[in-house]
Amino acid sequence: MQAPIVRDGLWRCLCPSYRPNLIFKATRSSRPQALRTHHRLSRPATCNASGLVASRHSTISTSQYRKQHISPTISTSSRGFQSLARLVKGRLEELDTTAIYDNLRVWAATGNQAKVTEAVRYLIYERQERPNVRLYSALILVNVSPLYGTAGKVAALLQDMRHDGIELDAGTCHDVLEALAVHPDYLLRNEIIEYMEERWLTLNNQGHNFVVAGMLRDRMFESALEKIESMARQGMHIQPWLYDKAVYMLCDIGEIDEAYKIMRNRRDSEVRAISPVLWSYFLDTASKYCHHEATKFVWESRVKPSYLQPSSGLCLNVLNTAARHGDAHLATDVFRVLTNRNTIFDHQHYEMLLEAYINAGDIKTALSVLIIMQDAGVKPDDGTTSPILRHLQQDPERPMEAFTILQAFEQAGMKIPIAAVNCTIQAAVAVQDLEQAIEFYKALHVVSPAGPNTATFNILFRGCSKMGRKELAMFLAAEMIQLKVPPDSITYDRLILVCVGGHDIDDAFQYYEEMRDQGFIPRGGTFTSLVKACVQAGDSRAEEVIEDMRHLGINMAKLELWINAQKRKPNLDAKENQERNRTPDAFDFAGVVS
């Protein structure tokens, strides 16, 4: 026998064209309503959202039904219920039934579940009201409460309506959609919409808003946005809260483009009720994602006219966005806002402003930022000038252009920071124009009277190492001593590499020993270059360097592999081997790798 097909939620997901018998379709009794003195409920004992309690195949009277139909937590025979009944009567007995129904609707709309339960209980127990669509509508609508409402409670109430032979009207359908806008259930929502279509019940503007809200809650963003666009084309009124919800949820998932589109269309349309909180949140999110158009849109619309006062942290995000996209105008305006609140600027602020000008291609203003920094007591360094360096080394002509600008600044009476001159020298070295770098160095005293610093010589030593200019490096080293510029670890490191490149092991060891005596440690690559040079020259001092590396805990795995490979070379010249054997200070490979 073939197993029956279970048409559950999964079935409806996989078969969207399937139109089931809706769970809330009313099945009217064959007997007139006036003759129905008993309610036959054939369902398991449950305690559902509406508070309806029934046992399987039980026959209960209307009086019993009224007592059991409201509260799942208070027994009808308990003292708690009796005190509750007196309390309710004290509040509601002065109102007529129509007024109670009107208040019931208000309490339901605000999600006041306790008041709705009390009022429904009072109407059934004291006013002898029979279950009807208005009572069910209130019990459904109260599920708009974010804390106490659920989609499961709504579905249970619809099931109860079916058993009671009460058919949904258009208003109750909209109540269901409003509850599902807070507690989404796309299957139930689709069934409600199908039910309304089958009975030619019109979905009003508010209902369309509830449908979109439910889609957003279900994270069906594409469908929700299509629905919003369709509503706008048809001239429907889209509630401001729906726009707010869409923007918040799109920002949460990083869909800044779509959120920006909504914000822009909303500002340009007649719907202008955008709260300052939403403006601030959107600016914060857009700037975090470095979305330039959205960030500039909010800044120009709200911050510049002083409608919105962003925090200092938010200003940093905007400044970073402006820097990445080369928007110097926006970056400058952020500085205006920060200056008005007496912000103390540091390297981070100036570096982002500088980067904004560089990305905008304004090298002159970018260099002037370095001067402003120095005048403000914030000393530029190599990290500050890195965006300028990246710009200058892209074209061999740019280093000279930048140096000429610095000369013009100096002639205008400005004090040029040494970091700015070093940047042009480093750019010349990067484009392999060492001669131009030396010319910049010679004119440095004129442009920056403070003279060269350690970083200046380190840059030039690197150029000498790359170009194999040992004699020039030795001249610069002597000049460094004459100018009393203190060396650092990078200075010694590069001098060792210059000497190794010039095959002068003695000078390399001299700098190495002097470096170690001052407590500096060479970089791993410098250690390796020095050892390899000694091994290839048969210099036994390599063992001293290797022992130093071992003592410092430097990884030597690759170096030892290289040394072993040198030992196993099959085509060593016999004459070279004989000469090495006759040398008293021959290098002991076995001792190195032991």
C-alpha positions as CSV (number, residue, x, y, z in Angstrom):
1,M,0.0,0.0,0.0
2,Q,1.4,3.4,-1.0
3,A,2.2,5.7,1.8
4,P,0.1,8.8,2.0
5,I,1.6,12.1,1.0
6,V,2.0,14.4,3.9
7,R,1.3,17.9,2.7
8,D,3.2,19.8,5.4
9,G,5.2,23.0,5.4
10,L,8.1,21.3,3.4
11,W,5.6,20.2,0.8
12,R,4.3,23.7,0.3
13,C,7.9,25.1,0.1
14,L,8.8,22.6,-2.6
15,C,5.5,22.9,-4.4
16,P,4.6,26.6,-4.4
17,S,1.7,26.1,-6.9
18,Y,0.0,23.7,-4.4
19,R,-3.0,25.3,-2.9
20,P,-4.1,23.4,0.2
21,N,-7.3,23.5,2.2
22,L,-6.5,26.5,4.4
23,I,-6.2,25.7,8.0
24,F,-8.5,28.6,8.9
25,K,-11.3,27.8,6.4
26,A,-14.6,27.8,8.3
27,T,-16.6,24.6,8.4
28,R,-20.1,25.7,9.2
29,S,-22.4,23.5,11.3
30,S,-25.4,22.1,9.5
31,R,-27.6,23.2,12.4
32,P,-28.6,26.8,12.9
33,Q,-26.4,28.8,15.3
34,A,-29.3,29.4,17.7
35,L,-29.7,25.7,18.2
36,R,-26.1,25.1,19.0
37,T,-26.2,24.8,22.8
38,H,-23.2,22.6,22.9
39,H,-19.8,22.7,21.2
40,R,-18.4,19.4,20.2
41,L,-14.6,19.7,20.1
42,S,-12.8,16.7,18.8
43,R,-9.2,17.6,19.4
44,P,-6.5,16.5,21.9
45,A,-6.3,18.2,25.3
46,T,-4.2,21.4,24.7
47,C,-3.6,24.7,26.1
48,N,-3.1,27.0,23.1
49,A,-2.5,30.6,22.5
50,S,-6.1,31.7,22.9
51,G,-6.4,29.8,26.2
52,L,-8.9,27.3,24.7
53,V,-8.8,24.1,26.7
54,A,-10.6,21.0,25.5
55,S,-10.4,17.2,25.8
56,R,-10.7,14.7,23.0
57,H,-14.3,13.8,22.1
58,S,-15.7,15.8,25.1
59,T,-19.1,17.5,25.1
60,I,-19.0,20.7,27.1
61,S,-21.8,23.2,27.8
62,T,-21.7,26.8,26.7
63,S,-21.1,27.8,30.4
64,Q,-18.2,25.4,30.7
65,Y,-16.9,26.6,27.4
66,R,-16.9,30.2,28.5
67,K,-15.0,29.3,31.7
68,Q,-12.4,27.2,29.9
69,H,-12.0,29.3,26.8
70,I,-10.0,32.3,28.1
71,S,-7.1,31.7,30.5
72,P,-4.8,28.7,30.3
73,T,-3.1,29.7,33.6
74,I,-5.9,30.2,36.0
75,S,-8.4,27.5,36.9
76,T,-12.1,28.5,36.8
77,S,-12.6,27.0,40.2
78,S,-9.6,28.5,41.9
79,R,-9.7,31.5,44.3
80,G,-7.3,33.2,42.0
81,F,-10.0,33.3,39.3
82,Q,-12.6,34.5,41.7
83,S,-10.4,37.4,42.8
84,L,-9.6,38.2,39.2
85,A,-13.3,38.2,38.3
86,R,-14.0,40.7,41.0
87,L,-11.1,42.9,39.9
88,V,-12.3,42.8,36.3
89,K,-15.9,43.6,37.3
90,G,-14.7,46.6,39.3
91,R,-13.1,48.0,36.1
92,L,-15.4,47.0,33.4
93,E,-18.9,46.7,34.9
94,E,-19.5,50.4,34.4
95,L,-19.0,50.1,30.7
96,D,-21.6,48.8,28.3
97,T,-20.7,46.0,26.0
98,T,-20.1,48.2,23.0
99,A,-17.6,50.3,24.9
100,I,-15.8,47.1,26.2
101,Y,-15.5,45.9,22.6
102,D,-14.0,49.2,21.5
103,N,-11.5,49.2,24.4
104,L,-10.7,45.6,23.6
105,R,-9.6,46.7,20.2
106,V,-7.3,49.4,21.6
107,W,-5.7,47.1,24.1
108,A,-5.1,44.4,21.4
109,A,-3.5,47.0,19.1
110,T,-1.0,47.9,21.9
111,G,-0.2,44.3,22.6
112,N,-1.6,44.3,26.1
113,Q,-2.2,40.6,26.5
114,A,-3.3,40.7,30.1
115,K,-6.0,43.4,29.5
116,V,-7.3,41.6,26.4
117,T,-7.5,38.2,28.3
118,E,-9.4,39.9,31.2
119,A,-11.8,41.7,28.9
120,V,-12.6,38.6,26.8
121,R,-13.1,36.5,29.9
122,Y,-15.4,39.2,31.3
123,L,-17.5,39.4,28.1
124,I,-18.0,35.7,27.9
125,Y,-18.3,34.9,31.6
126,E,-20.2,37.9,32.8
127,R,-21.9,39.4,29.8
128,Q,-22.9,36.0,28.3
129,E,-21.2,36.9,24.9
130,R,-20.8,34.0,22.6
131,P,-17.4,33.4,20.8
132,N,-17.4,35.7,17.7
133,V,-15.1,37.1,15.1
134,R,-14.5,40.3,17.1
135,L,-13.2,38.4,20.2
136,Y,-11.0,36.2,18.0
137,S,-9.8,39.3,16.2
138,A,-8.7,40.9,19.4
139,L,-7.0,37.7,20.6
140,I,-5.1,37.5,17.2
141,L,-4.2,41.2,17.1
142,V,-2.7,41.1,20.7
143,N,0.1,39.0,19.2
144,V,1.7,42.1,17.9
145,S,3.4,42.1,21.3
146,P,7.1,41.4,20.7
147,L,7.5,39.7,24.0
148,Y,4.3,37.6,24.3
149,G,3.0,37.1,20.8
150,T,4.0,34.3,18.5
151,A,3.0,33.0,15.0
152,G,2.1,29.7,16.6
153,K,-0.5,31.4,18.8
154,V,-2.0,33.0,15.7
155,A,-2.2,29.7,13.9
156,A,-3.8,28.1,16.9
157,L,-6.5,30.8,17.1
158,L,-7.3,30.4,13.4
159,Q,-7.7,26.7,14.0
160,D,-10.1,27.4,16.9
161,M,-12.1,29.7,14.7
162,R,-12.5,26.9,12.2
163,H,-13.7,24.5,14.8
164,D,-16.2,27.1,16.1
165,G,-17.5,27.7,12.6
166,I,-16.4,31.3,12.6
167,E,-15.2,32.6,9.2
168,L,-12.5,35.2,8.8
169,D,-13.5,38.6,7.6
170,A,-11.2,41.2,5.9
171,G,-10.4,43.0,9.2
172,T,-9.3,39.8,11.0
173,C,-7.2,38.9,8.0
174,H,-5.4,42.2,8.3
175,D,-5.0,41.5,12.1
176,V,-3.3,38.2,11.2
177,L,-0.9,40.0,8.8
178,E,-0.1,42.6,11.4
179,A,0.8,40.0,13.9
180,L,2.9,38.1,11.3
181,A,4.7,41.3,10.6
182,V,6.2,41.1,14.1
183,H,6.4,37.2,14.3
184,P,6.9,36.1,10.7
185,D,5.6,32.8,9.2
186,Y,5.7,33.0,5.5
187,L,3.6,29.9,4.9
188,L,0.7,31.2,7.1
189,R,1.1,34.7,5.5
190,N,0.8,33.2,2.0
191,E,-2.3,31.2,3.1
192,I,-4.0,34.3,4.4
193,I,-3.3,36.2,1.1
194,E,-4.6,33.2,-0.9
195,Y,-7.7,33.1,1.3
196,M,-8.4,36.8,0.7
197,E,-7.9,36.4,-3.0
198,E,-10.3,33.4,-3.1
199,R,-13.0,35.5,-1.3
200,W,-12.3,38.7,-3.2
201,L,-11.3,40.4,0.0
202,T,-9.3,43.5,-0.7
203,L,-5.8,44.0,0.9
204,N,-5.6,47.7,1.9
205,N,-2.5,49.8,2.0
206,Q,-1.9,49.0,5.6
207,G,-2.1,45.3,4.8
208,H,0.5,45.7,2.0
209,N,2.8,47.3,4.5
210,F,2.3,44.4,6.9
211,V,3.1,41.9,4.1
212,V,6.4,43.7,3.3
213,A,7.3,43.9,7.0
214,G,6.8,40.2,7.3
215,M,9.0,39.6,4.3
216,L,11.7,41.7,5.9
217,R,11.4,39.7,9.1
218,D,11.7,36.5,7.1
219,R,14.9,38.1,5.5
220,M,13.3,37.8,2.1
221,F,14.9,41.1,1.2
222,E,14.7,40.8,-2.6
223,S,11.0,40.1,-2.5
224,A,10.4,42.8,0.0
225,L,12.2,45.4,-2.1
226,E,10.3,44.4,-5.2
227,K,7.1,44.7,-3.3
228,I,8.0,48.2,-2.1
229,E,8.8,49.3,-5.6
230,S,5.5,47.9,-6.8
231,M,3.6,49.7,-4.1
232,A,5.4,53.0,-5.0
233,R,4.5,52.6,-8.7
234,Q,0.9,52.0,-7.8
235,G,0.8,55.1,-5.7
236,M,0.2,53.3,-2.4
237,H,1.1,54.9,0.8
238,I,4.2,53.3,2.3
239,Q,4.4,53.8,6.0
240,P,7.6,55.6,7.4
241,W,8.1,52.8,9.9
242,L,8.3,50.3,7.0
243,Y,11.1,52.4,5.3
244,D,12.9,52.6,8.7
245,K,12.7,48.8,9.1
246,A,14.0,48.2,5.6
247,V,16.9,50.5,6.1
248,Y,17.9,49.1,9.5
249,M,17.7,45.5,8.3
250,L,19.6,46.2,5.0
251,C,22.3,47.9,7.0
252,D,22.6,45.0,9.3
253,I,23.5,42.7,6.4
254,G,25.8,45.2,4.7
255,E,23.4,46.0,1.8
256,I,24.4,49.7,1.8
257,D,23.5,50.2,-1.9
258,E,19.9,49.2,-1.4
259,A,19.6,51.1,1.9
260,Y,21.1,54.2,0.3
261,K,18.6,54.0,-2.6
262,I,15.7,53.9,-0.1
263,M,17.1,56.8,1.9
264,R,17.7,58.9,-1.2
265,N,14.3,58.3,-2.7
266,R,12.7,58.9,0.7
267,R,14.4,62.3,1.0
268,D,13.5,63.3,-2.5
269,S,9.9,62.3,-2.1
270,E,7.2,63.8,0.1
271,V,8.0,61.3,2.9
272,R,10.6,63.3,4.8
273,A,9.9,62.0,8.3
274,I,13.3,60.4,8.8
275,S,14.4,60.4,12.4
276,P,17.8,61.7,13.5
277,V,18.5,58.3,15.0
278,L,18.1,56.7,11.6
279,W,20.2,59.3,9.9
280,S,23.0,58.8,12.4
281,Y,22.8,55.0,12.2
282,F,22.9,55.1,8.4
283,L,25.9,57.4,8.4
284,D,27.7,55.2,10.9
285,T,27.1,52.0,8.9
286,A,27.8,53.5,5.5
287,S,31.1,55.0,6.7
288,K,32.1,51.7,8.4
289,Y,31.7,50.0,5.0
290,C,33.5,53.0,3.4
291,H,30.5,53.5,1.1
292,H,31.5,56.9,-0.4
293,E,28.2,57.9,-2.0
294,A,26.0,57.0,1.0
295,T,28.4,58.7,3.4
296,K,28.7,61.9,1.4
297,F,24.9,61.9,1.0
298,V,24.2,61.9,4.7
299,W,27.1,64.3,5.4
300,E,25.9,66.9,2.8
301,S,22.2,66.4,3.8
302,R,22.4,66.5,7.6
303,V,25.8,67.2,9.0
304,K,26.8,70.2,6.8
305,P,23.6,72.1,7.6
306,S,24.1,71.3,11.3
307,Y,21.0,69.1,11.6
308,L,23.1,66.2,12.8
309,Q,26.2,66.3,15.1
310,P,28.2,63.1,14.6
311,S,30.4,61.8,17.3
312,S,34.2,62.0,17.1
313,G,34.4,58.2,16.4
314,L,31.9,58.6,13.6
315,C,33.9,61.5,12.1
316,L,36.9,59.2,12.0
317,N,34.9,56.6,10.0
318,V,33.8,59.4,7.6
319,L,37.4,60.7,7.4
320,N,38.6,57.2,6.5
321,T,36.0,56.9,3.8
322,A,37.0,60.2,2.3
323,A,40.7,59.2,2.4
324,R,40.1,55.9,0.6
325,H,38.0,57.5,-2.1
326,G,40.2,60.6,-2.5
327,D,37.4,63.0,-1.4
328,A,39.5,65.9,-0.2
329,H,36.5,68.2,0.2
330,L,34.7,65.8,2.5
331,A,37.9,65.2,4.5
332,T,38.5,68.9,5.0
333,D,34.9,69.4,6.1
334,V,35.3,66.6,8.7
335,F,38.3,68.5,10.0
336,R,36.1,71.6,10.3
337,V,33.6,69.7,12.4
338,L,36.4,68.3,14.6
339,T,38.1,71.6,15.0
340,N,34.8,73.3,16.1
341,R,34.7,70.8,19.0
342,N,38.4,71.5,19.9
343,T,39.6,68.0,19.0
344,I,43.3,67.3,19.6
345,F,44.5,65.9,16.3
346,D,47.1,63.1,16.2
347,H,48.9,61.2,13.4
348,Q,45.7,59.2,12.6
349,H,43.7,62.3,11.7
350,Y,46.4,63.9,9.6
351,E,47.3,60.7,7.8
352,M,43.8,60.1,6.6
353,L,43.5,63.7,5.5
354,L,46.8,63.3,3.6
355,E,45.7,60.1,2.0
356,A,42.5,61.8,0.8
357,Y,44.5,64.4,-1.0
358,I,46.9,61.9,-2.5
359,N,44.1,59.7,-3.8
360,A,42.6,62.9,-5.3
361,G,45.9,63.5,-7.1
362,D,46.7,66.7,-5.2
363,I,50.3,66.1,-4.3
364,K,50.9,69.8,-3.4
365,T,48.2,69.9,-0.7
366,A,49.3,66.5,0.5
367,L,52.8,67.8,1.1
368,S,51.4,70.9,2.8
369,V,49.6,68.7,5.3
370,L,53.0,67.5,6.5
371,I,54.0,71.1,7.2
372,I,50.7,71.7,9.0
373,M,51.3,68.6,11.1
374,Q,54.7,69.9,12.1
375,D,53.4,73.3,13.0
376,A,50.7,71.7,15.1
377,G,53.4,69.8,17.1
378,V,52.7,66.4,15.5
379,K,55.9,65.2,14.0
380,P,55.6,63.4,10.6
381,D,57.5,60.1,10.3
382,D,58.0,57.5,7.6
383,G,54.6,55.9,8.3
384,T,52.9,59.3,7.7
385,T,54.5,59.8,4.3
386,S,53.8,56.3,3.0
387,P,50.8,57.3,0.9
388,I,53.0,60.1,-0.7
389,L,55.7,57.6,-1.3
390,R,53.3,55.2,-3.1
391,H,52.2,58.0,-5.3
392,L,55.7,59.3,-6.2
393,Q,57.2,55.9,-7.1
394,Q,54.6,55.3,-9.7
395,D,56.2,57.7,-12.1
396,P,60.0,58.5,-12.4
397,E,59.1,62.2,-12.9
398,R,57.2,62.6,-9.7
399,P,60.1,62.6,-7.2
400,M,61.5,65.7,-8.8
401,E,58.1,67.3,-9.0
402,A,57.6,66.8,-5.3
403,F,61.1,68.1,-4.4
404,T,60.4,71.2,-6.5
405,I,57.2,71.8,-4.6
406,L,59.1,71.5,-1.3
407,Q,61.7,74.0,-2.5
408,A,58.8,76.5,-3.4
409,F,57.4,76.0,0.1
410,E,60.8,76.8,1.7
411,Q,61.2,79.9,-0.4
412,A,57.7,81.0,0.8
413,G,59.0,80.9,4.4
414,M,57.6,77.5,5.4
415,K,59.5,75.1,7.6
416,I,59.9,71.8,5.7
417,P,59.9,68.7,7.9
418,I,62.8,66.3,7.1
419,A,60.3,63.5,6.6
420,A,59.0,65.2,3.5
421,V,62.5,65.4,2.0
422,N,63.2,61.8,3.0
423,C,60.1,60.8,1.1
424,T,61.4,62.3,-2.2
425,I,64.8,60.6,-1.7
426,Q,63.2,57.3,-1.0
427,A,61.0,57.7,-4.1
428,A,64.1,58.3,-6.2
429,V,65.7,55.2,-4.8
430,A,62.6,53.2,-5.5
431,V,62.6,54.2,-9.2
432,Q,66.4,53.2,-9.2
433,D,67.6,56.8,-9.7
434,L,70.4,56.9,-7.1
435,E,72.0,59.9,-8.7
436,Q,68.8,61.9,-8.3
437,A,68.6,60.8,-4.7
438,I,72.1,62.0,-4.0
439,E,71.2,65.4,-5.6
440,F,68.2,65.7,-3.3
441,Y,70.5,64.9,-0.4
442,K,73.0,67.6,-1.4
443,A,70.2,70.2,-1.5
444,L,68.6,69.0,1.7
445,H,70.3,71.5,3.9
446,V,68.8,74.3,1.8
447,V,65.2,72.9,1.9
448,S,65.3,71.7,5.5
449,P,67.9,73.5,7.6
450,A,67.6,70.8,10.3
451,G,69.7,68.6,8.1
452,P,69.6,64.8,7.5
453,N,68.6,62.3,10.1
454,T,69.2,58.6,10.6
455,A,66.3,57.7,8.2
456,T,67.9,59.8,5.5
457,F,71.2,57.8,5.5
458,N,69.3,54.5,5.9
459,I,67.4,55.3,2.7
460,L,70.6,56.1,0.8
461,F,72.4,53.0,2.2
462,R,69.6,50.9,0.8
463,G,70.1,52.6,-2.6
464,C,73.8,51.8,-2.4
465,S,73.0,48.2,-1.6
466,K,70.6,47.8,-4.5
467,M,73.0,49.5,-7.0
468,G,76.2,47.9,-5.7
469,R,77.8,51.3,-4.7
470,K,80.1,50.3,-1.8
471,E,82.4,53.3,-2.2
472,L,79.5,55.7,-2.1
473,A,78.1,54.0,1.0
474,M,81.5,54.4,2.8
475,F,81.5,58.1,1.9
476,L,78.0,58.5,3.3
477,A,79.0,56.5,6.4
478,A,81.9,58.9,7.0
479,E,79.6,61.9,6.5
480,M,77.2,60.4,9.0
481,I,79.9,60.3,11.6
482,Q,81.0,63.8,10.8
483,L,77.4,65.2,11.2
484,K,77.1,63.2,14.4
485,V,73.9,61.4,13.2
486,P,73.5,58.4,15.4
487,P,73.1,55.0,13.6
488,D,70.5,52.4,14.4
489,S,70.1,48.7,13.7
490,I,68.9,49.4,10.1
491,T,72.0,51.5,9.5
492,Y,74.3,48.6,10.4
493,D,72.1,46.1,8.7
494,R,72.3,47.9,5.4
495,L,76.0,48.6,5.7
496,I,76.7,44.9,6.2
497,L,74.7,44.1,3.1
498,V,76.6,46.7,1.1
499,C,79.9,45.2,2.1
500,V,78.7,41.6,1.4
501,G,77.5,42.8,-2.0
502,G,80.9,44.3,-2.6
503,H,82.7,41.0,-1.5
504,D,84.4,42.8,1.4
505,I,83.9,40.3,4.2
506,D,86.3,42.1,6.5
507,D,84.3,45.4,6.5
508,A,81.1,43.4,6.8
509,F,82.4,41.7,9.9
510,Q,83.7,45.0,11.3
511,Y,80.1,46.4,11.1
512,Y,78.7,43.2,12.4
513,E,80.8,43.2,15.5
514,E,80.2,46.9,16.1
515,M,76.5,46.3,15.7
516,R,76.4,43.4,18.2
517,D,78.6,45.4,20.7
518,Q,75.8,48.1,20.7
519,G,73.1,45.5,21.3
520,F,71.6,45.6,17.9
521,I,70.5,42.4,16.2
522,P,70.7,41.9,12.4
523,R,67.6,40.8,10.5
524,G,67.3,37.2,9.4
525,G,68.1,37.9,5.8
526,T,71.3,39.8,6.8
527,F,72.5,36.9,9.0
528,T,71.9,34.5,6.1
529,S,73.7,36.7,3.6
530,L,76.7,37.1,5.8
531,V,77.0,33.3,6.5
532,K,76.7,32.4,2.8
533,A,79.3,35.0,1.9
534,C,81.7,33.5,4.5
535,V,81.0,29.9,3.4
536,Q,81.6,30.7,-0.3
537,A,84.8,32.5,0.6
538,G,85.9,29.8,3.0
539,D,86.0,32.1,5.9
540,S,85.8,30.3,9.3
541,R,84.1,33.3,10.9
542,A,80.8,31.9,9.5
543,E,80.8,29.5,12.5
544,E,80.9,32.5,14.9
545,V,77.8,34.0,13.1
546,I,76.0,30.7,13.2
547,E,76.6,30.3,16.9
548,D,75.3,33.8,17.4
549,M,72.1,32.9,15.4
550,R,71.6,29.7,17.5
551,H,72.0,31.7,20.7
552,L,69.4,34.2,19.5
553,G,67.0,31.5,18.5
554,I,66.9,32.4,14.9
555,N,65.4,29.7,12.6
556,M,68.3,28.1,10.6
557,A,66.5,25.3,8.8
558,K,66.9,26.7,5.3
559,L,70.4,27.9,5.9
560,E,71.5,24.4,7.1
561,L,69.9,22.9,4.0
562,W,71.9,25.3,1.8
563,I,75.1,24.5,3.6
564,N,74.6,20.7,3.2
565,A,73.9,21.3,-0.5
566,Q,77.2,23.1,-0.8
567,K,78.9,20.1,0.8
568,R,77.4,17.7,-1.7
569,K,78.3,19.6,-4.8
570,P,79.6,16.9,-7.2
571,N,81.7,19.1,-9.5
572,L,84.0,20.8,-7.1
573,D,87.3,21.7,-8.8
574,A,90.1,19.5,-7.5
575,K,92.5,22.4,-7.4
576,E,90.2,24.4,-5.2
577,N,89.9,21.5,-2.8
578,Q,93.6,21.2,-2.5
579,E,94.0,24.9,-1.8
580,R,91.4,24.7,0.9
581,N,93.1,21.7,2.5
582,R,96.4,23.7,2.7
583,T,94.6,26.7,4.3
584,P,95.1,26.7,8.1
585,D,91.8,28.5,8.7
586,A,89.7,26.2,6.4
587,F,86.0,26.3,7.1
588,D,84.7,23.2,9.0
589,F,81.3,22.4,7.3
590,A,80.8,19.4,9.7
591,G,81.1,21.7,12.7
592,V,78.6,24.1,11.2
593,V,75.8,21.6,10.8
594,S,76.5,19.4,13.8
